[in-house]
Every structure is written in C-alpha cells, then in structure tokens.
Amino acid sequence: MSGCGLFLRRAVAAQASRAAALTASRRRLRTSSRSPAFAKELFLGRIEKKGVFPFPEVSQDELNEINQFVGPVEKFFTEEVDSQKIDQEGKIPDDTLEKVKSLGLFGMQIPEEYGGLGLSNTMYARLGEIISMDGSISTTLAAHQAIGLKGIIMVGTEEQKAKYLPKLASGKHIAAFCLTEPGSGSDAASIQTRATLSDDGKHYILNGSKVWITNGGLANVFTVFAKTEVVDSDGSVKDKITAFIVERDFGGITNGKPEDKLGIRGSNTCEVHFENTRVPVENVLGEVGGGFKLALNILNSGRFSMGAFVAGMIKKLIELTAEYACTRKQFNRKLSEFGLIQEKLALMARKAYAMESMSYLTAGMLDHPEISDCSVEAAMVKVFSSESAWQCVSEALQILGGAGYMKDYPYERMLRDSRILLIFEGTNEILRMFSALTGLQHAGRILTARVKELKRGNVTVLMETVGQRLRDSLGQTVDMGLTGNLGLVHPSLEDSATKLEQNVYFFGRTVQDLLQRFGKTIVEEQLLMKRVANILINMYGMAAVLSRASRSIRIGLRNHDHEILLANTFCVEAYFQNVFSLAQLQKRAPENLDEHIKKIAQQILEKRAYICAHPLDRMS
C-alpha cells in the first residue's frame, strides 16, 4: 500500500475510539420518530423544517478527517492524472488506476469492518468534488460503488458482505451494475434477461444481454437483474425481477468491445452477455422477486452526490474562465469589464452555489436516519446539477471563444463529459415524472377525502374552499415561520424567505386543484407534471441556499456577504419562474400552450418529418 493510502486508512482508523458511541447514537436515531420528507410536504403547502433549517452540520472531528482526506486526493488528481491522455486514448492507464486503488477510493462508502473508508454521505460528497476533476475516473468510481456494489451494502447477507466487500474495497475486484438491456432503458420492468432455477435447486441458470454497462469490461463482480419465476401468495406463478451477485469466474460471461463514446471516453462501457451462467442460490441479493424495488433503491440512494461532483467541476471552471476574462483584451478592454461576460460568470456562480447547497443538504438528511425517505430530494439534485452543468460549461466556452473549442484545452472535453449527466442514473425526464408523481401521490393520500367531498358538492367544504380562494385573491399574508424574531432565516435574506413561503403556499393550493381536476389520470399529463417538478426543484434550491447562507452569516464564514448576494439572486429568479409556472397550471390559463405543443408534435410524428413547405417553394 502507498504512503497516501496508508495515511487515509490511518485517518479512518482514528474513528475507532468513538465508533461505539456513534453506532449507539445512530441506533437511537433509528428508533425515534421519523420526520416527514421535506419535498413531499411541499405538495401540501408546508415547509418541514427539521433537517433543513438550520443547515446540517458535521462535527469538528469529522471535518478534520474530511480535510485530511482532501489533501492527498487533490494532490494526486492535480499532479498525476493526465485527463487529456485518458480522453484521447479512451482508457485510464493501469498505473493511474492502481494509484486510485491505493488511495482507498474504491472503498469510500464501504464500512471499515470490510476494509473500506466508511465515509458518511457528506464526506463522500466532499471527496466527490475533487474526483470530478476527471470525468472518466469519477464515472468508473461511481459505477463501482454508488451502484455496482451498493446492493451488497444495502441488503446483502453477512456472508455476502464478508466474501465480496473486502476485495471490492481494495479495488482488487471492480463492480458493475447490470440493468439496462437493448429493449429496456428507463422501463426497467421490461427486461428480458432470465434466471431459471436448476433441477437440483442449487443454482440459477442466467441467460441474457446487458448494454451500456459502465465497468462492464473491467468488472469481476456484477449486480445483475433478471426475470425469475416466483410463486405468488395465491399459488399462481409470475415473472418477477430478482437481483444476483454474479462473479466473472462463474463462466459463461463475455463482453463486447468498449463503446466509442462522445464523452467520459476513458471509462469502460460495453455490452455484457450471460450464457448459461450458473449462479449459486446463495448469491441471490435480497429477496427472490424483490429486484425491481432494490434497483430503484440503489439508484435513488446515489443520485445526491452528482451535485457535489458537478459543483467541484463548475468551481474549477469558474477559476479558469475568470482568469481568462481578466487577462484577455478586446476593444482595448478586458473581457471582465463587459456586462455580458459578467452575466455568464454570475450565472455559473449562482448555479454552483445552489447545487452545492442542495447536494450537502441532501447528504446531511441521508446521514441522519430520523429524516424520512430522501429519494425525491436526491432526484431533484441530479436533475438540477446535470442541467446546470451543461448550461455552465456551454457559457464557459462562450467566454473562451475559439480557445474553448480546441482540443488543446480542457473545456471542450468538459462539455462532452457533461452531456451524459442528463441521461444516466435515470434520465431527467423520468426523474421529473418520478418527483412530481411521488409528491402528488403523497398529497393525494392526505387530500383524498377533501377532494371527494368537493366533487360531491359538499356545501361546507365548498364554502371553505371558496373562502380560502377569496382570501388568496385579497393577498393573504403567508407566514410559515422562516422569518421574524423567531425565524430560521437571517434577516438579510428575509425577502427571499417570504418569496419561498409564498411559492410553497400557492403550490399546495395548486396541487389540491390539480388532484381535483385530474384525479388518477394526472399521471398522463406529462407537460403538467414537468411544471410541477420544475417548481419543486426551484423551491428545494431556494430552501437549500437560504438555510446555508443563514448558517454562514451566523457563524461568520468568510465572504458570507457574497453568499447573501448569490442566495437572494437565486431565490428571486426562482420565485418568478415559479409564479409563471403556477399560472400555467391554472385551468384554461392563456399562458399554457400545451395543446398547441401536442398538436405540433402529432403532425410531425404522423409524417415522421418536418412538414412545412420550403420558403422558396411556389404554387405552380
């Protein structure tokens, strides 16, 4: 083991003296009452403050450990990783990969008892900022531990953990997550790979193909999802998805050549084929027939970290572009003096601040078991950070002009690497639908009785609703406890906090109206659901930046006045976006062009072409 790797492991070992107390504390937290999920409560027009206000803190001991990890890792990525070479050759050099292993980065979230670093979600996010300096390496590591081996940590038996995790933690073995197939991408339930129980009941015989598998050509251990026959409670036999831990050494496993990709070119992505692969029954991961739910839980648990990974990249990009803008001259003036250049840098800083705040807020929630399910929050972080990354890198290239387009500089590679972020770990379209539907279902369960009474014409409920809308029209004051003498948000952010409260209140009112109008058919209204998700993402971002900036002011962090500026600017912009989207969600709203959009698309799809006549055509 290298000196750096030994240093990191010794730093982790320093936790041993307080491990028992920490474990006991976490056990107590699990037995306490769980707080409602922040995002879901927004659908009811409520702000659940626990876990969000104040911003999550880490202990001084943990902060010291994080900082000890950061140094060696940052030094390695800055001085020893040749990202241009990795991109050009389409491969991470063996010596680079070995150094990544020696630093312990293949075991960041694997518990210490199995040889990993045992990092919390917050510490993992912090290292992720640095690892993001190379897209191919960060993708390889994320595929290995955020999804590849995550199922073993989540539901693996003690025997499975003891057998597989130590070698996965050291990097001696690499993991891959095998779900996507030629005919099933986002629709995971439609996979065709099948595992059939052998006659002696000792093995499952696995047959099928998986596509676009990151680490597929490197992996020794695969988490594979396949259809299996399951006897239901009524005695009927049904096909259900089961997860398996599959070793390459089981035989019958081949992989195609590495895919020639647009970006993250050094990561290994290929097809993986299973032909009569014999998998011992003890390698079932979780319950037989429980694979679909496990796949979703694995994907949900890892998405939050994308915010920290992307924030690390954008912060580096800001440094590079700001330096260029301050030294490059045009028209006898520095680029930094032009308003349109300043606007781009301000946007990049605003986006980085928001995604960083959202990611660490979500990590803090995940690190505290008394906080309820955070799957929606994690999905929102992924959507916001991936789209912001694409926007920020594009704006950076615009500042750099021709230099940004040239392969001699890293910017065009960062643009190519960023594009995949909107696709993998769940496309942003699917995650918007997931976030909106999850919240609407939560609200629907609580509001069902009221909606039914309104539909039946219950006079009392109807009058209450009319009275509520009348008060809304007269400009009812909204106070959810974020501001004022006992408020959780600093007075310098009070106007932004009030805007968040107003958005939340009218969002809750709008959700109730939508459930009344559409009922269960709302799931088919995708353009509507997209707006719901966009409002939700904005409100989560507003809450995150307000909470973080308030903490920074109160503890006196350097440049907290800059944070106030970023937070207020973000919130005002998000507020007015939300006001417009809420208006579009009203019945017969003139701002809503959904029917026009659908009609345009239908006419194109009927002909499968752009159907307008050429502007030079004439009638004969």
C-alpha positions, 0 to 999 in steps of 0.5 A: 500500500502507498504512503497516501493510502496508508495515511487515509486508512490511518485517518479512518482508523482514528474513528475507532475510539468513538465508533461505539458511541456513534453506532449507539447514537445512530441506533437511537436515531433509528428508533425515534420518530421519523420526520416527514420528507421535506419535498413531499410536504411541499405538495401540501403547502408546508415547509418541514423544517427539521433537517433543513433549517438550520443547515446540517452540520458535521462535527469538528472531528469529522471535518478534520478527517474530511480535510485530511482526506482532501489533501492527498486526493487533490494532490494526486488528481492535480499532479498525476492524472493526465485527463487529456491522455485518458480522453484521447486514448479512451482508457485510464492507464493501469498505473493511474488506476492502481494509484486510485486503488491505493488511495482507498477510493474504491472503498469510500462508502464501504464500512471499515469492518470490510476494509473500506473508508466508511465515509458518511454521505457528506464526506463522500460528497466532499471527496466527490468534488475533487474526483470530478476533476476527471470525468472518466475516473469519477464515472468508473468510481461511481459505477463501482460503488454508488451502484455496482456494489451498493446492493451488497451494502444495502441488503446483502447477507453477512456472508455476502458482505464478508466474501465480496466487500473486502476485495471490492474495497481494495479495488482488487475486484471492480463492480458493475451494475447490470440493468439496462438491456437493448429493449429496456432503458428507463422501463426497467420492468421490461427486461428480458434477461432470465434466471431459471432455477436448476433441477437440483435447486442449487443454482440459477441458470442466467441467460441474457444481454446487458448494454451500456454497462459502465465497468462492464469490461473491467468488472469481476463482480456484477449486480445483475437483474433478471426475470425469475419465476416466483410463486405468488401468495395465491399459488399462481406463478409470475415473472418477477425481477430478482437481483444476483451477485454474479462473479466473472469466474462463474463462466459463461460471461463475455463482453463486447468491445468498449463503446466509442463514446462522445464523452467520459471516453476513458471509462469502460462501457460495453455490452455484457452477455450471460450464457448459461451462467450458473449462479449459486442460490446463495448469491441471490441479493435480497429477496427472490422477486424483490429486484425491481424495488432494490434497483430503484433503491440503489439508484435513488440512494446515489443520485445526491452526490452528482451535485457535489461532483458537478459543483467541484467541476463548475468551481474549477471552471469558474477559476479558469474562465475568470482568469481568462476574462481578466487577462484577455483584451478586446476593444482595448478592454478586458473581457471582465469589464463587459456586462455580458461576460459578467452575466455568464460568470454570475450565472455559473456562480449562482448555479454552483452555489445552489447545487452545492447547497442542495447536494450537502443538504441532501447528504446531511438528511441521508446521514441522519436516519430520523429524516424520512425517505430522501429519494425525491430530494436526491432526484431533484439534485441530479436533475438540477446539477446535470442541467446546470452543468451543461448550461455552465460549461456551454457559457464557459466556452462562450467566454473562451471563444475559439480557445474553448473549442480546441482540443488543446484545452480542457473545456471542450472535453468538459462539455462532452463529459457533461452531456451524459449527466442528463441521461444516466442514473435515470434520465431527467425526464423520468426523474421529473415524472418520478418527483412530481408523481411521488409528491402528488401521490403523497398529497393525494393520500392526505387530500383524498377525502377533501377532494371527494367531498368537493366533487360531491358538492359538499356545501361546507367544504365548498364554502371553505374552499371558496373562502380560502380562494377569496382570501388568496385573491385579497393577498393573504399574508403567508407566514410559515415561520422562516422569518421574524424574531423567531425565524430560521432565516437571517434577516438579510435574506428575509425577502427571499424567505417570504418569496419561498413561503409564498411559492410553497403556499400557492403550490399546495393550493395548486396541487389540491386543484390539480388532484381535483381536476385530474384525479388518477389520470394526472399521471398522463399529463406529462407537460403538467407534471414537468411544471410541477417538478420544475417548481419543486426543484426551484423551491428545494434550491431556494430552501437549500441556499437560504438555510446555508447562507443563514448558517454562514452569516451566523457563524461568520464564514468568510465572504458570507456577504457574497453568499447573501448576494448569490442566495437572494439572486437565486431565490428571486429568479426562482420565485418568478419562474415559479409564479409563471409556472403556477399560472400555467397550471391554472385551468384554461390559463392563456399562458399554457400552450400545451395543446398547441405543443401536442398538436405540433408534435402529432403532425410531425410524428404522423409524417415522421418529418418536418412538414412545412413547405420550403420558403422558396417553394411556389404554387405552380 
